[in-house]
Amino acid sequence: DVQNLIEVDEVMERLTLGPNGAILFCMEYIDENLDKLKELVLEHKAYVIFDCPGQVELYTHHNAFRNIVESIQKWGMQLCVVNMVDSHYCADPAKFISVLLTSLSSMLHLEL
């Protein structure tokens, strides 16, 4: 559990940040402390699931998560992305295309 490294609620309280700022801080913290993440990830020999927050800007515009993904690949792990969206966006064609383009942008930025 990555919360053993850092918790969003604790960051919000200590640094008086809002939820998005705290999530960004946590991602940057993990990016800067990859050795601790490596210990957590490599102790599991099966599948590891990263349930990431829904702020798409973390994956389309910021490099912290991209750096984390690249490091995990260097550790010899194979990665797969499952992008889940609210079914509300699938009911309207324009919203569906928007979600598809956002997913594509994330995949290209992360190179996955």
N, C-alpha and C positions, 0 to 999 in steps of 0.2 A: 504494500500500500504506500503510494507516494506521499500520503499524509504523514508518514513517519519522518519525512524530510522537511516538509513545510505544509502549512495549512492556510487556506485563503482567509478563513475567519480570523485567525490569529494575526495575519498580516494586516487585514482591514482595521483591526483594533489597535495594534501597535503603531502603524504608520498613518492612521486616519485616512485610509484610501477607500474609495468606493469599490464595488465588486469587480468591475472591469480593470481598474488599476491594480487591484490586488492579484487578480489572475495573471495579468501581464508581469507583475513583479515576481510571482511564483515561477512562471515559465522562465524568466531570465535567471532566477536563482538556480533552478535545476540545470539550465544551460551552463552556468558557471561552476556547478558542482556535479559534473557528470560522473566523477569517480564514485560518489555516494549512490547515484542512480544505478551505475553499473553493478555495484554489489547487490542491490535489490533485485535487479533484472536477472543476473546470471545465476542467482541461487535457485531459480526455478528452471527446471529442465524441460518443461512442457510448453504450453502456450502462455503467453503473457498478454493481457488485455489492457490497453490504455484507453480509458473512457475519458475523452477530452471534452472540455466545456464547449458550449455552442457559439461562442464568440468567433465568428468566421474570420474576423480580421487577424486573429492569431495565426491563421494558416495561409492567408492570402497576402498579407502585407508585412508581417514581422518575421524576422529570421530566427528567433529563439527556438521555436518548435522545429524548424527545418534543420538547425544545427543538432538538435537532440536526435532527430530521425537519422541523420547522417552518421552520428556517433554509434547509434544502436546497430546500424548496418555494418559498421567497421568491427563491431564485436562479434560478427558472424551470424547475426540473427536475420532471418528473412521477415519482411514486413508485408502486411496486407492492410488495406484501408477499407472500412465499411462506413460510408457516409449516410447517416440516417437523417431523414427530414420529416417534418410534420406532414401528415396526409392532407392537411388543409392546402398545402402548396401544390398538390397533385391534382386537385379538382379544377383549378383554373389554368388554362393553357399558358397564359402569359407568366403566371407565377411559377409554373412548372419549368418553363424555359429558363427563367431567372435562376431557379435552384440548380438546374443542370449546369448552367454557365458558372455559377459560384463553385459547384463541386469540381468542375473541370479546372477552374483557376487554382483551387487548393491543391489538386493533384499535380498540376504543372509546377506550382511553387515548391511543393515538397518532393518533386521528382519521383512520385509513386504512381 
